[in-house]
């Protein structure tokens, strides 16, 4: 069922050209929401734009890197120039960490994970919020992870960044509640995306192990996660802010 209140509104999605981000873009487009995709890869952006525009909404694609604040700032300036408003944001862009012990991790690896997964969320909110305030409020969803609420060995930098995203979400929710801006996070576990494929490779035994990590014995599909983002942005979640929504097939309750 389409969310009528979302028609002709504007959503900004980082990492919106594949996986969870693309599925979320398509789901918002089905509600009549105009979509902005901010991602580094121009070819994939173009493909995603074609898919979104097939839903009869406008789609602006912007090539940019969330780890560089100035690129985020310029991207959101383009959003304002084209639409004059911003109603929803899904700060989704992230990078995986190659599993290794903490003492084996290089400073370069650590900085890259922090710059994209944490600093990127900070930079996006910093420049999304002023635009939202101009039109009376908005809704932000940050993509954390199940590792944002539980520990995981051999992923220390990734776990640290995702825990920090949850804390950043709560702080922003407190700061901007007065401005009618709700800020929440999602905490998914395994999701069938290109990122997961890069992590686990093609070994069927590894795939089975990842599936069995979840009590539901499978990974999520991107649409299931996108539906949660849509709900958090909708009026049906109008009293939800500062929340980290766990969508993990039961993985964190073991």
Buried (B, 14 or more C-beta within 10 A) or exposed (E): EEBEBBEBBBBBBBBBBBBBBBBBBBBBBBBBBBBBBBBBEEEBBEBBBEBBEEBEBBBBBBEBBBBBBEBBBEBBEBBBEBBEBBBBBBBBBBBBBEEBEEEEBEEEBBEBBBBBBBBBBBBBBBBBBEBBBEBEBBBBBBBBBBBBBBEBEBBBBBBBBBBBBBBBBBEBBEEBBEEEBBBBBBBBBBBBBEBBEEBBEEEEEEBEEBBEBBEEEBBBEBEBBBBBBBBBBBEEBEEBBBBBBBBBBEBBEE
